[in-house]
Every structure is written in structure tokens, then in C-alpha cells.
Amino acid sequence: MMGGGGASESAYRVLMGVLESRTGQTLSPNRIWRIEMSLKPVMQRHGVADLDALVGALVTSNSRQLLDDTVDAMLNNETYFYREHSVFDDISSTALEHLRKLNAACRRITIWHCGVSTGQEAYSIAMLLAEQDAKWAGWQVDIVGTDVSIHAISRARIGLYSQFEIQRGLPVQRMVRWFDQTDGGWLAKADIRRRIDFSVQNMLTDRPPLASPADLIFCRNLLLYFSLPMRQKAFAKLRAMAAPQSFLVLGAGETVLGQTDQFVASPRLRGLYEPADQQARCATAA
């Protein structure tokens, strides 16, 4: 038996297969036990008794809403503001400064948050840039956030966070500067919301709505949920969307070593990655 609650092993396998086919993500053993707990609200909302009945409904009903709700519930949308704060400090002082010099002629930067979840990290970079408005005057700065979760993107677009969410990683001075307290929670001010374009995208199969190749890509704590073949496919997609000279930001527990030949550790900026051919060109030029 793969989980609790009396569900059959075949039910778990079907649900895991649905998740992987729709998102590319796999469930590690330590997450399998959470399936039933995660899906309880979905089963209640759709009047389904248990996991076996849910699987039966998925097979027979052709309900797109049930399928979307089921996949959404199995995703891990864990995120928070300024996740690993030192990463954002380094990006502000190094990567953005480097890209500013590199793109001085066109005065344009595109930032892609892949697997953005409910948006906190995209809002974090938007706040950093908003606080440097004078420096970026006359620049076109596009921030795009994508995620496979319909529910997460809906929340990100609204920009409304609970007291618990707003306090996770967000300094008080930024909280009061960029958010308004409402009866429903803390709402991002319009000036910050308008800086980000959020959309539902499957990073393995869909083309993100980027107006120009991405100069800075955040793909943090997403690839660890992929099998190695899916991870390699994801890295290839990230490379295809990246500008010739660009940077990739991964989660603390993620690396390109042994995973892909599309990216390499940046020799210039600690903790970041660059397209492999970018480094080769720089080395040749040197």
C-alpha cells in the first residue's frame, strides 16, 4: 500500500501518472502520503467519497474542472517573499548591475520567474526594482511569472496575502510601503502589481509570454520535483528561452552538475548559472 485511508495502490499510481503527464512533476516517497490530505477539499467540493472514487470520476466524467482541481491540489506551491534573502541581495548588487551594463544600448531587461507559484518571489524582485526607479528610468523592464497551477496564478495576479504569508521574509518597511491592509489580508499596491505579467504555463510544453529572450531566469525549487529526463527537458527549455548572455537562478538544493550541459556555474557571479555556450564565447574572446 502506497498511502493511507484505504485507497488502492492503483488509485495512487493513476494520480501520480496524472500529475506527471500534466506537469512533468513526480511525487517523491515522502510526498505520497500527502495525496489524500491534499485532495480532501477537492473530493468534498466535487462530492467524491474517496481516492478510488476520485480516480473513477477522472476516468469517466471528462470534467476539465475536476482534472484541474486534482492536479492543482497535488502541486507543492511553497514559496515566500525574498526566499533566501542573500540570493536577492546578490542579484541586486551583481546580476542586475552586470545586465545593466550589458544591455545599456537597448535599455531593456526581461526577467522570467518560472514556477512562480503564488507570486511572492516575483513581487520581491519587483519591489527591489521599484526601489531603484531612478536608476532604471528610461528602461523597459519586463517581469513575467508563469506556473502550471491555475489556482496559484490566480492568487498571484490578485496579490492578496494573509498575515502569515506577508510576514514570511518581508521586512516591515517593505510591507507597509508596497502593501495595503484590507479586511481580506495584505494587498499589493497597484504600482507593484502592474509590473508583473502572470500567466498559466506548463514550462515543459508551453512557450512563456516573453517579449524578448530572458536575461534573468528564476527557476527555484521546481526542478527537484522532476525525474532526470524531465529535468533535462526543462533545462533545454530554459536555455531556449534565455538571452545569449543571461543568468539562471536555481534553488539552494539544486544544481546543473550531472543534470545538463545547457548551463554551467557562472565564473563571475557566485551561486548563479550561465548558458554553457555563453561561457565558451567569453573564454574564446578572452
C-alpha positions as CSV (number, residue, x, y, z in Angstrom):
1,M,0.0,0.0,0.0
2,M,1.4,3.4,-1.0
3,G,-0.7,5.6,1.3
4,G,-3.3,5.6,4.0
5,G,-7.1,5.9,4.0
6,G,-7.8,2.5,2.5
7,A,-7.2,3.7,-1.1
8,S,-6.0,1.1,-3.5
9,E,-2.4,1.2,-4.8
10,S,-3.7,1.6,-8.3
11,A,-5.5,4.8,-7.3
12,Y,-2.2,6.3,-6.1
13,R,-0.5,5.2,-9.3
14,V,-3.1,6.7,-11.5
15,L,-3.0,10.0,-9.6
16,M,0.8,10.1,-9.8
17,G,0.6,9.4,-13.5
18,V,-1.9,12.2,-14.0
19,L,0.4,14.7,-12.1
20,E,3.4,13.7,-14.2
21,S,1.6,13.8,-17.5
22,R,0.1,17.2,-16.8
23,T,3.1,18.9,-15.2
24,G,6.2,16.8,-15.6
25,Q,6.4,16.5,-11.8
26,T,6.8,13.3,-9.9
27,L,5.9,12.6,-6.3
28,S,8.8,11.6,-4.0
29,P,8.0,8.8,-1.5
30,N,7.8,11.4,1.4
31,R,5.1,13.3,-0.5
32,I,2.9,10.3,-1.5
33,W,1.3,10.1,1.9
34,R,0.1,13.7,1.5
35,I,-2.0,12.9,-1.6
36,E,-5.2,12.1,0.3
37,M,-4.9,15.0,2.7
38,S,-4.2,17.4,-0.2
39,L,-7.2,16.1,-2.2
40,K,-9.8,16.1,0.6
41,P,-11.0,19.6,-0.3
42,V,-11.3,18.6,-3.9
43,M,-13.3,15.4,-3.1
44,Q,-15.6,17.4,-0.8
45,R,-16.2,20.1,-3.4
46,H,-17.0,17.6,-6.2
47,G,-18.9,15.2,-3.9
48,V,-16.5,12.3,-4.3
49,A,-16.2,9.8,-1.4
50,D,-12.6,8.7,-1.6
51,L,-9.5,8.4,-3.8
52,D,-10.7,5.4,-5.7
53,A,-14.0,7.2,-6.5
54,L,-12.0,10.3,-7.5
55,V,-9.9,8.2,-9.9
56,G,-13.1,6.7,-11.3
57,A,-14.6,10.2,-11.8
58,L,-11.5,11.4,-13.5
59,V,-11.7,8.5,-16.0
60,T,-15.4,8.7,-16.7
61,S,-16.6,12.2,-16.2
62,N,-14.4,14.2,-18.7
63,S,-14.6,17.1,-16.3
64,R,-11.9,19.6,-17.0
65,Q,-12.6,21.4,-13.7
66,L,-12.2,18.2,-11.7
67,L,-8.9,17.4,-13.5
68,D,-7.6,20.9,-13.0
69,D,-8.6,20.9,-9.3
70,T,-7.0,17.5,-8.8
71,V,-3.7,18.4,-10.4
72,D,-3.6,21.8,-8.6
73,A,-4.1,20.1,-5.2
74,M,-1.2,17.8,-5.7
75,L,1.3,20.6,-6.5
76,N,3.6,22.0,-3.9
77,N,3.2,25.7,-4.0
78,E,5.5,26.5,-1.2
79,T,7.1,30.0,-1.6
80,Y,7.7,33.2,0.4
81,F,9.0,36.7,0.0
82,Y,12.7,37.1,-0.5
83,R,13.3,33.4,-0.2
84,E,16.9,33.0,0.9
85,H,17.3,36.8,1.3
86,S,21.0,36.7,0.5
87,V,20.2,35.5,-3.0
88,F,18.1,38.6,-3.7
89,D,20.8,40.8,-2.2
90,D,23.4,39.2,-4.5
91,I,21.2,39.6,-7.6
92,S,20.5,43.2,-6.8
93,S,24.2,44.0,-6.4
94,T,25.7,41.7,-9.0
95,A,23.5,40.2,-11.7
96,L,21.3,43.2,-12.3
97,E,24.3,45.5,-12.4
98,H,26.0,43.3,-14.9
99,L,22.9,43.1,-17.0
100,R,22.5,46.8,-16.8
101,K,25.9,47.3,-18.3
102,L,25.5,44.6,-20.9
103,N,22.1,45.9,-22.1
104,A,22.9,49.6,-21.9
105,A,22.5,50.1,-25.6
106,C,18.9,48.7,-25.8
107,R,18.0,49.6,-22.2
108,R,15.8,46.5,-21.8
109,I,15.8,43.6,-19.4
110,T,13.4,40.6,-19.3
111,I,13.1,38.6,-16.1
112,W,11.3,35.3,-16.1
113,H,10.0,33.6,-12.9
114,C,9.4,30.0,-14.0
115,G,7.3,28.1,-11.4
116,V,6.3,31.3,-9.7
117,S,3.6,29.7,-7.6
118,T,1.6,32.4,-5.7
119,G,4.0,35.2,-6.8
120,Q,5.9,36.2,-3.7
121,E,9.4,35.9,-5.3
122,A,8.3,37.8,-8.4
123,Y,6.9,40.6,-6.2
124,S,10.2,40.5,-4.3
125,I,12.2,41.4,-7.4
126,A,9.6,43.9,-8.5
127,M,10.0,45.7,-5.1
128,L,13.8,45.7,-5.5
129,L,13.5,47.3,-8.9
130,A,10.8,49.8,-7.8
131,E,13.0,51.0,-5.0
132,Q,15.6,51.8,-7.7
133,D,13.3,53.5,-10.0
134,A,15.6,56.4,-10.6
135,K,18.4,54.1,-11.7
136,W,16.1,52.3,-14.2
137,A,14.4,55.4,-15.6
138,G,14.0,55.0,-19.3
139,W,14.5,51.2,-19.2
140,Q,11.9,48.6,-20.3
141,V,11.9,46.0,-17.5
142,D,9.6,43.1,-18.1
143,I,8.9,40.7,-15.3
144,V,7.0,37.6,-16.3
145,G,5.7,35.0,-13.8
146,T,4.5,31.6,-15.0
147,D,3.2,28.5,-13.3
148,V,1.3,25.4,-14.2
149,S,-1.1,25.9,-11.3
150,I,-4.2,27.8,-12.2
151,H,-5.1,28.5,-8.6
152,A,-1.6,29.8,-7.8
153,I,-1.5,32.2,-10.7
154,S,-5.0,33.5,-9.9
155,R,-3.7,34.3,-6.4
156,A,-0.5,35.9,-7.7
157,R,-2.4,38.2,-10.1
158,I,-4.6,39.4,-7.2
159,G,-1.6,39.9,-5.0
160,L,-3.5,39.3,-1.7
161,Y,-1.7,37.6,1.1
162,S,-2.6,36.5,4.6
163,Q,-0.9,37.9,7.8
164,F,1.2,34.7,7.9
165,E,2.3,34.9,4.3
166,I,3.1,38.6,4.4
167,Q,5.4,38.2,7.4
168,R,7.4,35.3,5.8
169,G,10.5,37.1,4.6
170,L,9.1,40.5,4.0
171,P,10.6,43.3,6.1
172,V,8.1,45.6,7.8
173,Q,9.2,48.7,6.0
174,R,8.5,47.0,2.6
175,M,5.3,45.5,3.9
176,V,3.8,49.0,4.7
177,R,5.3,50.6,1.6
178,W,4.1,48.2,-1.0
179,F,1.0,46.6,0.5
180,D,-2.3,47.9,1.9
181,Q,-4.0,46.1,4.8
182,T,-7.6,45.1,3.9
183,D,-10.3,43.0,5.5
184,G,-9.1,40.1,3.4
185,G,-5.4,40.4,4.0
186,W,-2.5,42.4,2.6
187,L,-3.0,43.6,-0.9
188,A,-0.1,44.5,-3.2
189,K,-0.3,48.1,-4.4
190,A,-1.3,48.7,-8.0
191,D,2.2,50.0,-8.8
192,I,3.8,46.7,-7.9
193,R,1.1,44.5,-9.5
194,R,1.3,46.3,-12.8
195,R,5.0,45.5,-13.1
196,I,4.4,41.7,-13.4
197,D,2.7,39.7,-16.1
198,F,1.4,36.4,-14.5
199,S,0.2,33.6,-16.7
200,V,-0.6,29.8,-16.6
201,Q,2.1,27.9,-18.5
202,N,3.5,24.4,-18.5
203,M,7.2,25.1,-18.7
204,L,7.8,21.8,-20.5
205,T,5.3,22.2,-23.3
206,D,4.2,25.9,-23.5
207,R,6.1,28.9,-24.7
208,P,6.2,31.6,-22.0
209,P,4.8,35.0,-23.0
210,L,8.2,36.7,-23.2
211,A,8.5,39.8,-25.4
212,S,12.3,39.2,-25.6
213,P,14.7,36.4,-24.5
214,A,15.1,36.2,-20.8
215,D,18.1,38.0,-19.3
216,L,17.5,36.6,-15.8
217,I,15.6,33.4,-15.1
218,F,14.3,32.3,-11.7
219,C,13.6,28.6,-11.6
220,R,13.9,27.8,-7.9
221,N,12.9,24.6,-6.1
222,L,10.9,23.3,-9.1
223,L,13.3,21.0,-11.0
224,L,13.8,18.9,-7.9
225,Y,10.3,17.6,-8.5
226,F,11.2,16.3,-12.0
227,S,12.7,13.0,-12.9
228,L,16.1,13.3,-14.6
229,P,14.7,13.0,-18.2
230,M,12.1,15.7,-17.4
231,R,14.8,17.8,-15.7
232,Q,17.0,17.7,-18.8
233,K,14.0,18.6,-21.0
234,A,13.3,21.6,-18.6
235,F,16.9,22.8,-18.8
236,A,16.7,22.7,-22.6
237,K,13.5,24.8,-22.5
238,L,15.1,27.3,-20.1
239,R,18.1,27.6,-22.4
240,A,15.9,28.1,-25.5
241,M,14.2,31.0,-23.7
242,A,17.4,32.6,-22.3
243,A,19.2,35.5,-23.9
244,P,22.7,34.7,-25.3
245,Q,24.2,36.3,-22.2
246,S,22.0,35.7,-19.2
247,F,21.8,34.2,-15.8
248,L,19.8,31.3,-14.2
249,V,18.9,31.3,-10.5
250,L,18.2,27.8,-9.0
251,G,17.1,26.8,-5.5
252,A,19.7,26.2,-2.8
253,G,19.3,22.4,-3.2
254,E,19.5,22.4,-7.0
255,T,22.4,22.3,-9.4
256,V,23.3,21.8,-13.1
257,L,26.1,19.3,-12.3
258,G,25.3,15.9,-13.7
259,Q,21.9,17.2,-14.9
260,T,22.5,19.1,-18.1
261,D,25.2,20.5,-20.4
262,Q,23.0,23.5,-21.3
263,F,24.1,25.6,-18.3
264,V,27.3,25.9,-16.2
265,A,28.2,27.6,-12.9
266,S,28.9,31.3,-13.6
267,P,32.6,32.0,-13.2
268,R,31.8,35.6,-12.4
269,L,28.7,35.7,-10.2
270,R,28.6,33.3,-7.2
271,G,25.7,31.0,-7.0
272,L,24.3,31.8,-10.5
273,Y,24.5,29.8,-13.7
274,E,25.0,30.9,-17.3
275,P,24.4,29.2,-20.7
276,A,27.3,26.9,-21.4
277,D,27.9,28.4,-24.9
278,Q,27.9,31.9,-23.3
279,Q,30.9,31.0,-21.1
280,A,32.6,29.4,-24.1
281,R,32.3,32.6,-26.1
282,C,33.7,34.6,-23.2
283,A,36.6,32.2,-22.8
284,T,37.3,32.4,-26.6
285,A,37.1,36.2,-26.5
286,A,39.5,36.3,-23.6
